Amino acid sequence: MKAKLLAIVAGLLGLGLAIWLILHEGVHDILVVLEVSGWSVFWLIPLHIVPVALDARGWQALLRPFDPQRRATFPFLTWIAAVREAVDRLLPVASVGGQLVGIRLLLLRPLTAAAATTSVLVDVLLNIVNRYVFTAIGLALLIILVHDTRVANGLIGGLVVTLPMPIVLYFALRNGRLFDRVKGVALRFLGDNHRLSAVIADSAAELDANLHALLRMPKPLAVALGWQLAGMVLGGIETWVALWLLRSPVSIWEALVLESLAAIVRDVAFFVPSGIGVQEASFVGFGSLFGLPADVTMALSLVKRLRDVGFGIPALLSWQWVEARRLRARARADAADSTRV
């Protein structure tokens, strides 16, 4: 309940910030910038499948030890990755919502729940690591391009302070008994006879074993890291293309800085639904370092919102269609069972 209240309050504050920024920079000025690009910005919607597919390729590398027959095919994982992203960016949930949906959809293939959960957990862990790498690249480029270390020093300080988090998490998952402890908590609070307690108890040992095994396999980890980082870099190229379409071109290096720093701020503020307000403020603040007017960076943020909606709505609709089919199939099976009885 407290988490839901926090999300509501954060969302309202973020929405208020976004509205204030739009009004402050002038609705007319932002619309003029958007009008310059015309319909060409809509090309960003189908092109977004490329970075999503790169993420899915990395995820497939993590699944391979548990799915040597590749029953979870690359197109199937690309679809789930699109749904995961759409849930996180368009629905009023914290960033874990998309991961839970990803696990559920992955079980449409004959995989164990432990294998599906392990692959998603490690995928999230590597994404955190890559965020640090991508941000470090952005900070290095910022120092080279702007020659002003005051802003960079503050960001570097925050990066260094939080760096132990993924390291501690990695070793905790690699050597600890995380799900065995979760099982103990579930049994204590839910009781031995609760259905959820039984599910956790049955899967805890397998989940811990899978995590220990996968985090000791350097090849799939390295492959997944490489594909994920490539997807993040391609996100920077998307920003470069978007600014070019808005007739406010920057160098590709400046676009990478803008994308990496705005992304890490949005990730830190994960509790704000859809990063509303956070993304807009980040683009305005970091864009000013390269002389981009605020109306241009606000237009850039709106273009990215448009891309998220245009790409995410079909993904969410396809997910709901699949869920509806599952419900109908279950209803038919239940009806057939009752008829036989």
C-alpha positions in Angstrom: 0.0 0.0 0.0 2.8 2.4 0.9 4.6 1.6 -2.5 1.4 2.3 -4.4 0.9 5.6 -2.5 4.5 6.6 -3.3 4.0 5.8 -7.0 0.8 8.0 -7.1 2.5 10.9 -5.3 5.6 10.6 -7.4 3.6 10.4 -10.6 1.5 13.5 -9.7 4.6 15.5 -8.8 6.3 14.4 -12.0 3.3 15.3 -14.1 3.2 18.7 -12.4 6.9 19.2 -13.3 6.3 18.2 -16.9 3.3 20.6 -17.2 5.3 23.4 -15.6 8.2 22.8 -18.0 5.9 22.8 -21.0 4.2 26.0 -19.9 7.5 27.7 -18.9 9.1 27.0 -22.3 6.0 27.9 -24.2 3.5 25.5 -25.8 3.7 27.5 -29.1 7.5 27.4 -29.3 7.6 23.6 -28.6 4.9 23.0 -31.3 6.8 25.1 -33.8 9.9 22.8 -33.2 7.7 19.7 -33.6 6.1 21.1 -36.8 9.5 21.4 -38.4 10.0 17.7 -38.4 6.5 16.9 -39.7 5.5 13.3 -40.1 9.2 12.1 -40.3 9.4 11.6 -36.6 7.0 8.7 -36.9 9.9 6.7 -38.5 11.3 6.4 -35.0 8.5 4.1 -34.0 9.3 1.1 -36.2 13.0 1.7 -36.0 12.8 1.2 -32.2 12.5 -2.5 -32.8 16.3 -2.7 -33.4 17.5 -1.8 -29.9 14.7 -3.9 -28.4 15.9 -6.8 -30.6 19.5 -6.4 -29.4 18.3 -6.6 -25.8 16.4 -9.8 -26.7 19.5 -11.3 -28.2 21.4 -10.8 -25.0 18.5 -12.3 -23.0 18.6 -15.3 -25.3 22.3 -15.9 -24.5 21.3 -16.0 -20.8 18.5 -18.5 -21.5 20.6 -20.8 -23.6 22.0 -22.9 -20.7 18.4 -23.7 -19.7 17.0 -23.9 -23.2 19.5 -25.6 -25.5 16.8 -26.5 -28.0 16.0 -22.7 -28.3 12.3 -23.2 -27.7 12.2 -19.6 -26.8 13.1 -18.3 -30.2 14.6 -14.9 -31.0 11.4 -13.4 -32.5 9.4 -14.7 -29.5 11.9 -13.1 -27.0 11.9 -9.8 -29.0 8.1 -9.7 -28.6 8.4 -10.3 -24.9 11.1 -7.6 -24.6 8.8 -5.1 -26.4 6.0 -6.0 -23.9 8.4 -5.7 -20.9 9.5 -2.2 -22.1 5.9 -1.1 -22.8 4.7 -2.2 -19.3 7.5 -0.3 -17.6 7.1 2.9 -19.8 3.4 3.1 -20.2 1.7 1.5 -17.2 1.6 3.1 -13.7 3.9 0.5 -12.2 7.5 0.4 -10.9 10.2 -1.0 -13.2 9.7 -4.5 -11.8 6.3 -4.8 -13.4 7.7 -5.5 -16.9 10.1 -8.1 -15.5 7.2 -10.0 -13.9 5.2 -9.9 -17.1 8.3 -11.1 -18.9 8.6 -14.2 -16.7 4.9 -14.9 -17.1 5.1 -14.7 -20.9 8.3 -16.8 -21.1 6.4 -19.6 -19.5 4.3 -19.9 -22.7 7.3 -22.0 -23.8 8.1 -25.4 -22.1 10.5 -23.8 -19.6 10.5 -24.2 -15.8 9.5 -21.2 -13.7 13.0 -21.3 -12.1 14.8 -21.0 -15.5 12.6 -18.2 -16.6 13.0 -16.3 -13.4 16.8 -16.8 -13.3 17.2 -15.5 -16.9 15.2 -12.3 -16.1 17.0 -11.7 -12.8 20.4 -12.0 -14.4 19.2 -9.9 -17.3 18.2 -7.1 -14.9 21.5 -7.4 -13.0 23.5 -7.1 -16.2 21.4 -4.1 -17.3 22.3 -2.3 -14.1 26.0 -3.1 -14.8 25.7 -1.8 -18.4 24.0 1.4 -17.1 27.1 2.2 -15.1 29.3 1.4 -18.2 27.1 3.5 -20.5 27.0 6.4 -18.0 30.8 6.2 -17.6 31.1 6.5 -21.4 28.8 9.5 -21.4 30.7 11.2 -18.6 34.0 10.7 -20.3 32.6 12.2 -23.5 31.1 15.1 -21.5 34.5 16.0 -20.1 36.1 15.8 -23.5 33.4 17.8 -25.3 32.4 20.4 -22.7 35.7 20.9 -20.9 33.8 21.7 -17.7 34.3 19.1 -15.0 31.9 20.8 -12.4 28.8 19.0 -13.7 30.8 15.8 -14.5 32.3 15.7 -11.0 28.9 15.6 -9.3 27.7 12.8 -11.5 30.9 10.9 -11.1 30.6 11.2 -7.3 27.1 9.8 -7.5 28.3 7.0 -9.7 31.1 6.0 -7.4 29.0 6.1 -4.3 26.4 3.8 -5.8 28.9 1.5 -7.6 29.0 -1.0 -4.8 25.3 -1.8 -5.3 25.6 -4.0 -8.4 28.8 -5.6 -7.1 27.2 -6.6 -3.8 24.1 -7.8 -5.7 26.2 -9.9 -8.0 28.1 -11.7 -5.2 24.9 -12.0 -3.2 23.2 -13.8 -6.1 26.3 -15.8 -7.0 27.2 -17.1 -3.6 24.2 -16.6 -1.4 20.9 -18.4 -0.8 18.6 -15.6 -1.7 15.5 -17.6 -2.5 16.0 -19.9 0.5 15.7 -16.8 2.6 12.7 -15.7 0.7 11.2 -19.1 1.4 11.8 -18.7 5.1 10.1 -15.2 5.1 7.1 -16.6 3.1 6.6 -19.5 5.4 6.8 -17.2 8.4 4.3 -14.7 7.2 2.0 -16.9 5.0 2.1 -20.2 6.8 2.9 -23.7 5.6 -0.5 -24.3 4.0 -0.6 -21.1 1.8 -0.4 -21.8 -1.9 2.2 -19.2 -2.6 4.4 -20.6 0.2 4.3 -24.0 -1.4 5.3 -22.6 -4.8 8.2 -20.7 -3.3 9.3 -23.6 -1.2 9.3 -26.0 -4.3 11.3 -23.6 -6.4 13.7 -22.0 -4.0 16.5 -24.5 -4.2 16.3 -24.7 -8.0 16.4 -20.9 -8.3 19.4 -20.6 -6.1 21.2 -23.4 -8.0 20.4 -21.8 -11.4 21.6 -18.4 -10.2 24.9 -19.9 -8.9 25.4 -21.8 -12.1 24.6 -19.0 -14.6 26.7 -16.3 -12.7 29.7 -18.6 -13.0 29.4 -18.9 -16.9 31.5 -16.1 -18.3 30.6 -16.6 -22.0 26.8 -16.0 -21.8 27.3 -13.2 -19.3 29.8 -11.5 -21.7 27.6 -12.0 -24.7 24.6 -10.6 -22.9 26.5 -7.6 -21.7 27.7 -6.9 -25.2 24.3 -7.0 -26.8 22.7 -4.9 -24.1 25.4 -2.2 -24.4 25.0 -2.2 -28.2 21.2 -1.6 -27.6 22.0 1.3 -25.3 24.4 2.9 -27.8 21.7 2.5 -30.5 19.4 4.4 -28.1 21.9 7.3 -28.3 21.8 7.1 -32.1 18.0 7.3 -31.9 18.4 10.5 -30.0 20.8 11.8 -32.6 18.3 11.0 -35.4 15.5 12.6 -33.5 17.4 15.9 -33.0 18.3 15.8 -36.7 14.7 15.4 -37.6 13.9 18.3 -35.3 16.4 20.4 -37.3 18.6 20.8 -34.3 21.5 18.5 -35.1 24.2 17.6 -32.6 27.2 15.3 -33.0 26.7 11.7 -32.4 28.9 12.0 -29.3 26.8 14.7 -27.8 23.7 12.6 -28.5 25.3 9.7 -26.6 26.0 11.9 -23.6 22.4 13.2 -23.6 21.0 9.7 -23.8 23.3 8.1 -21.2 22.8 10.8 -18.6 19.1 11.2 -19.0 18.7 7.4 -18.9 20.6 7.0 -15.6 18.5 9.8 -14.0 15.3 8.1 -15.1 16.6 4.8 -13.8 17.4 6.3 -10.4 13.9 7.8 -10.3 12.4 4.4 -11.1 9.6 5.0 -8.6 8.1 7.8 -10.8 5.7 6.1 -13.2 6.9 6.4 -16.8 9.6 8.8 -15.7 7.1 11.6 -16.2 8.7 14.9 -15.6 12.1 13.3 -14.8 12.8 12.7 -18.5 11.8 16.2 -19.5 13.9 17.9 -16.8 16.9 15.7 -17.7 16.8 16.6 -21.3 16.4 20.3 -20.6 19.3 20.3 -18.1 21.8 18.1 -20.0 20.8 19.6 -23.4 21.7 23.1 -22.2 25.4 21.8 -21.8 25.5 21.6 -25.6 23.6 24.8 -26.3 20.3 23.1 -27.1 17.4 25.4 -26.4 14.9 24.2 -23.9 12.0 24.2 -26.4 14.1 21.8 -28.6 14.9 19.4 -25.7 11.2 19.5 -24.6 10.2 18.6 -28.1 12.8 15.8 -28.1 11.2 14.4 -24.9 7.7 14.6 -26.5 9.0 12.8 -29.6 10.4 10.0 -27.4 7.0 9.8 -25.6 5.3 9.5 -28.9 7.7 6.7 -29.9 7.0 4.9 -26.6 3.3 5.2 -27.1 3.4 4.2 -30.8 5.6 1.3 -30.2 4.2 0.3 -26.8 0.5 0.3 -27.4 0.6 -2.5 -30.1 2.9 -4.5 -27.7 0.4 -4.1 -24.8 -2.5 -5.0 -27.1 -0.8 -8.1 -28.3 -0.1 -9.2 -24.7 -3.7 -8.8 -23.8 -4.8 -10.8 -26.9 -2.5 -13.6 -25.7 -3.8 -13.4 -22.2 -7.4 -13.5 -23.5 -6.6 -16.6 -25.6 -5.1 -18.3 -22.5 -8.3 -17.5 -20.5 -10.5 -18.9 -23.2 -8.4 -22.1 -23.5 -8.5 -22.6 -19.8 -12.3 -22.1 -19.7 -12.7 -24.6 -22.5 -10.5 -27.1 -20.6 -12.5 -26.6 -17.4 -15.8 -27.1 -19.3 -14.5 -30.3 -20.9 -13.4 -31.6 -17.5 -16.8 -30.8 -15.9 -18.5 -32.6 -18.8 -16.4 -35.7 -18.3 -17.3 -35.7 -14.6 
